[in-house]
Amino acid sequence: MIKIQASASKGWLHQEAGFKFEKKYYFDPEFRWDQDHAIDQYLAERFPHYPIYNMESNLGQIEHTLEKQIIVGGIQPNLIIGLAAGADFFCDPDKDSDISIRPLESLLHHPEKLPSVESFLESSLIKGFDAQIAELKETKPDYRIIPPYFWDTSGRATIHGFITTSMKLFGEDIFLLMIDDPDLVREIHGWITDVYRALIDHYSKLADLPATAVHVGECTGTLLSPDQYHDFIVPFANRMGNEIGGLRWHSCGDSNHLLEPLSEVETLKILDTGSKTSVANIREEFGNTIEVNVAPPVDVLLERSDPQDIERWLDETLDGNDGGPLKIVHHLEPGYSLDANLRMHDQLDAKGLLPKARRAKI
């Protein structure tokens, strides 16, 4: 089965339609709903025949998205941990939000001083989100609340991966410690697992949204060797998957060298990867049962790209997929060729594989 889903970045929406993504967007759920609703209408009018939606890149699922759902704490997973640990929040009207760098760097060599799991649940940030959920339950009983760490009604929680989170919180020295003090890195990754697990459980219960699966965004993992991945990533992936449910694993960029250690992830259901990872290699390693989600490489989407580049990439991807379940995901960004993005949909339609159609929220 072939699927395709696209989203529009904050930068593209700002550039094309003037939408602004300021602090209120992230911390005022009702304001966010109003703005998201306006973006939904804009995209539906701009792309009436294409499945291009307003959702967090590669995380939301339109088939599980309600018209009357309201997002609380819609901030990227490791940013929430960083903010709860004292980082500063930054946002520009035309970019994704971020936090001040390395908020826990001073504790890197002092794991005994790391904040307790309970301290996160008692932080003012988390208490603030909790209060918003309680208020919305009273004032908007006909709306489905989507709490932090979730993006739709499916119950699929979202976290950043273990090295991605440790680098964000502690800095680049975490890579040196893989050699100098591997046990310390494992201790930190275990702590990260505990924190994510507690926050997912907390919000699953608070919003009455059972956790059914976990998306793990291991964006930094491609910097690791296969042996490092085996030692510092796989054990924590297995723990998270075995405790909550099947994993959707995101690995940015060329991940061909990581396919073997990823085959050790016991509950892997979906492998989501980006530029330069061979779908044929994935099928050779995993067979045709696992779902593959893949994004086109940036160089075939840029405005300067040859219009035929995206068609060649699509043909190569379909050939390598060998008939397995495949979902193509892409994200409109400033500097991308709109024609190249739309051409994928047109080509799938022309090949008789997937008719162009836009799906309405439930």
C-alpha positions in Angstrom: 0.0 0.0 0.0 1.2 3.5 -0.9 0.3 6.6 1.1 1.5 10.2 1.0 1.1 13.1 3.4 2.5 16.6 3.3 2.6 19.4 5.8 3.6 23.1 5.7 6.3 24.5 7.8 6.0 27.6 9.9 8.5 29.4 7.7 6.6 28.6 4.6 3.2 29.6 6.1 4.8 32.9 7.3 6.3 33.5 3.9 3.2 32.6 1.9 0.4 33.8 4.1 1.8 35.9 6.9 1.0 33.6 9.8 3.1 34.3 12.9 4.2 31.7 15.4 4.9 33.7 18.6 4.9 32.6 22.2 1.2 32.8 22.6 0.8 30.1 19.9 2.6 27.6 22.1 1.2 28.5 25.5 -2.4 29.5 24.8 -4.3 26.4 23.5 -7.4 28.4 22.4 -5.4 31.0 20.6 -3.5 28.1 18.9 -6.8 26.4 17.9 -8.0 29.7 16.3 -4.8 30.1 14.3 -4.6 26.4 13.3 -8.1 26.6 12.1 -7.3 29.6 9.9 -4.2 27.8 8.6 -6.4 24.7 7.8 -8.8 26.9 5.8 -5.9 28.5 3.9 -4.3 25.2 3.0 -7.6 23.7 1.9 -8.3 26.6 -0.4 -4.7 26.7 -1.7 -4.4 23.0 -2.3 -8.0 21.6 -2.8 -6.7 18.4 -4.4 -3.6 17.7 -2.5 -3.1 16.1 1.0 -1.1 19.0 2.4 -2.1 19.8 6.0 -1.3 22.0 9.0 0.5 19.7 11.4 3.8 19.2 13.1 6.2 17.9 10.5 6.0 14.1 10.1 4.2 13.6 13.4 0.5 14.3 13.0 -1.8 11.8 11.2 -4.7 13.3 9.3 -6.7 10.1 9.7 -6.6 10.6 13.5 -7.1 14.3 13.5 -10.4 15.8 14.6 -11.9 19.1 13.7 -12.6 19.6 17.4 -9.3 18.7 18.9 -7.3 21.2 20.9 -3.6 20.9 21.5 -2.1 21.7 24.9 1.7 22.0 25.2 2.3 21.5 21.5 6.1 21.9 21.9 8.8 19.5 20.7 9.5 16.7 23.3 13.0 17.5 24.3 12.2 21.2 24.5 9.6 20.5 27.2 12.2 18.6 29.3 14.7 21.5 28.8 12.1 24.1 29.7 11.1 22.2 32.8 14.8 22.0 33.8 15.2 25.8 33.5 16.0 26.5 29.9 14.8 29.7 28.2 12.2 29.6 25.4 12.8 31.2 22.1 10.5 31.7 19.1 10.6 33.8 16.0 7.4 34.4 14.0 8.7 32.5 11.0 10.6 29.6 12.6 10.1 26.6 14.8 10.6 27.3 18.5 13.7 26.4 20.5 15.4 26.6 23.9 18.7 27.9 25.2 21.4 25.4 24.6 22.7 22.8 27.0 20.6 23.7 30.0 22.0 20.7 32.0 25.6 20.9 30.9 26.9 21.5 34.4 25.4 18.2 35.6 26.9 16.1 32.8 29.5 14.6 35.2 27.2 14.6 38.2 24.4 12.3 37.4 23.5 12.0 41.1 22.4 15.7 40.9 20.1 15.3 37.9 16.5 16.4 38.5 14.3 13.6 39.8 11.4 12.4 37.6 9.0 13.7 40.3 10.5 17.2 40.0 9.5 17.4 36.3 5.9 16.6 37.2 6.0 19.3 39.9 7.6 21.9 37.6 5.7 25.1 36.9 5.7 24.3 33.2 4.0 21.0 33.6 1.7 22.3 36.3 0.7 25.0 33.9 -0.2 22.6 31.1 -2.1 20.5 33.7 -4.2 23.5 34.7 -5.0 24.2 31.0 -6.2 20.7 30.5 -8.4 20.8 33.6 -9.9 24.2 32.5 -10.6 22.9 28.9 -12.3 19.8 30.2 -14.7 22.2 32.0 -15.1 24.9 29.3 -14.9 22.8 26.1 -16.3 19.4 27.0 -17.1 18.7 23.3 -13.4 19.0 22.3 -10.8 16.3 22.4 -7.8 17.4 24.3 -4.4 16.5 22.8 -1.9 16.8 25.6 1.9 17.3 25.6 3.8 14.4 23.9 0.8 13.6 21.7 -0.2 15.2 18.4 -3.5 13.5 17.5 -6.1 11.1 18.8 -4.2 7.9 17.8 -2.5 7.5 21.2 0.9 7.5 19.5 3.2 9.4 21.9 6.2 11.3 20.6 9.7 11.6 22.1 13.1 12.6 20.9 15.6 9.9 20.8 18.2 9.3 23.5 21.3 10.7 21.9 19.3 13.5 20.4 17.9 14.5 23.8 21.2 14.0 25.7 23.1 16.2 23.2 20.3 18.9 23.4 20.4 18.9 27.2 24.1 18.3 28.0 26.0 19.3 24.8 28.4 17.7 22.4 30.7 16.2 25.1 28.2 13.4 25.4 29.9 11.9 22.3 33.3 11.9 23.9 31.9 10.2 27.0 30.8 7.3 24.8 34.5 6.5 24.7 35.7 7.9 28.0 32.8 6.9 30.3 30.3 4.7 28.5 28.5 3.7 31.7 27.8 7.4 32.4 26.2 7.8 29.0 24.0 4.7 29.7 23.0 6.2 33.0 22.0 9.5 31.4 20.1 7.7 28.7 18.3 5.6 31.3 17.4 8.8 33.1 16.1 10.3 29.9 14.0 7.2 29.3 12.5 7.5 32.9 11.6 11.1 32.4 9.9 10.6 29.0 8.1 7.5 30.3 6.7 9.5 33.3 5.6 12.4 31.3 3.8 10.2 28.7 2.1 8.3 31.5 1.1 11.5 33.2 -0.5 13.1 30.2 -2.0 9.9 28.9 -4.0 9.6 32.1 -4.7 13.3 32.5 -6.2 13.6 29.0 -7.8 10.1 28.9 -5.7 9.2 25.9 -4.2 5.7 26.2 -0.7 5.5 24.8 -0.7 2.9 22.0 2.7 3.5 20.4 5.7 5.8 20.5 7.4 7.8 17.8 11.1 8.2 18.6 12.8 11.0 16.7 16.5 10.0 16.9 17.6 12.9 14.7 21.2 12.9 15.9 21.6 9.2 15.7 23.2 9.2 12.2 26.4 10.6 13.8 26.9 7.3 15.6 28.6 4.1 14.4 26.6 0.9 14.3 28.4 -0.4 17.5 27.6 2.9 19.3 23.9 2.6 18.2 23.8 -0.9 19.5 25.3 0.1 22.9 23.7 3.5 23.6 20.4 3.5 21.7 18.9 0.0 21.2 18.6 -1.0 24.9 16.6 2.1 25.7 14.5 1.8 22.5 13.6 -1.7 23.5 12.7 -0.7 27.0 10.4 2.1 25.7 8.8 -0.1 23.1 8.2 -3.0 25.4 6.7 -0.8 28.1 4.4 1.3 25.9 3.8 -0.3 22.5 5.1 -0.5 18.9 7.7 2.0 17.8 7.8 4.4 14.9 11.5 5.2 14.5 12.7 8.3 12.8 16.3 8.5 11.7 17.3 11.7 9.9 19.4 11.6 6.7 21.5 8.7 5.5 20.8 5.8 7.9 22.0 2.9 5.7 24.8 2.1 8.3 22.2 1.9 11.1 19.8 -0.6 9.5 21.6 -3.6 11.2 21.4 -2.2 14.8 17.8 -1.0 14.1 16.9 -4.6 13.3 17.6 -5.3 17.0 14.7 -3.0 18.1 12.2 -5.6 19.1 8.9 -3.6 18.7 9.8 -1.6 15.6 6.7 -1.3 13.4 7.5 1.8 11.2 10.9 3.0 10.1 10.8 6.6 9.1 13.9 7.9 7.4 15.1 10.7 5.1 17.5 11.7 2.5 19.8 9.0 1.0 18.6 6.0 2.9 18.0 3.2 0.4 14.5 1.8 0.6 15.9 -1.3 -1.2 18.4 -1.7 1.7 15.6 -1.4 4.2 13.6 -4.1 2.5 16.6 -6.3 2.3 17.2 -6.0 6.1 13.6 -6.0 7.3 11.5 -7.6 4.5 8.1 -6.4 3.3 6.1 -6.4 6.5 7.5 -3.3 8.2 6.0 0.0 7.1 8.6 2.4 5.6 8.0 6.2 5.8 10.4 8.1 3.7 11.1 11.8 2.8 12.6 13.0 -0.4 16.2 14.3 -0.2 16.4 18.1 0.0 18.4 18.4 -3.2 15.5 17.2 -5.4 13.1 19.6 -3.7 15.0 22.9 -4.0 13.9 25.5 -6.4 17.1 25.0 -8.4 16.5 21.3 -8.9 15.8 19.7 -12.2 12.0 19.0 -12.4 12.9 15.4 -13.4 14.9 14.8 -10.3 11.8 14.2 -8.1 10.4 11.8 -10.7 13.6 9.8 -10.8 13.7 9.7 -7.0 10.1 8.5 -6.8 10.7 5.8 -9.4 13.8 4.6 -7.5 11.9 4.6 -4.2 9.0 2.6 -5.6 11.3 0.1 -7.3 13.3 -0.4 -4.1 10.2 -0.7 -2.0 9.2 -3.9 -3.8 5.5 -3.7 -3.0 5.8 -3.2 0.8 3.8 -0.7 2.8 5.2 2.7 2.1 4.3 6.2 3.1 5.9 9.3 1.5 6.1 12.3 3.8 7.2 15.8 2.9 7.2 19.2 4.4 6.9 22.5 2.5 9.8 24.8 3.3 10.9 28.3 2.1 13.3 27.7 -0.8 11.6 24.5 -1.9 10.1 24.1 -5.4 6.3 23.9 -5.0 6.2 22.1 -8.3 8.6 19.4 -7.2 6.5 18.8 -4.1 3.2 18.6 -6.0 4.8 16.5 -8.8 5.1 13.5 -6.5 1.3 13.5 -6.0 0.7 14.0 -9.7 3.1 11.1 -10.5 1.5 8.7 -8.1 -1.9 9.6 -9.6 -0.6 9.2 -13.1 0.8 5.7 -12.3 -2.6 4.7 -10.9 -1.1 4.0 -7.5 -2.8 6.8 -5.4 -5.4 9.2 -6.6 -4.9 12.8 -5.6 -7.3 13.5 -2.7 -7.5 15.7 0.3 -8.9 14.2 3.5 -11.0 16.4 5.8 -10.6 16.3 9.5 -13.1 14.0 11.2 
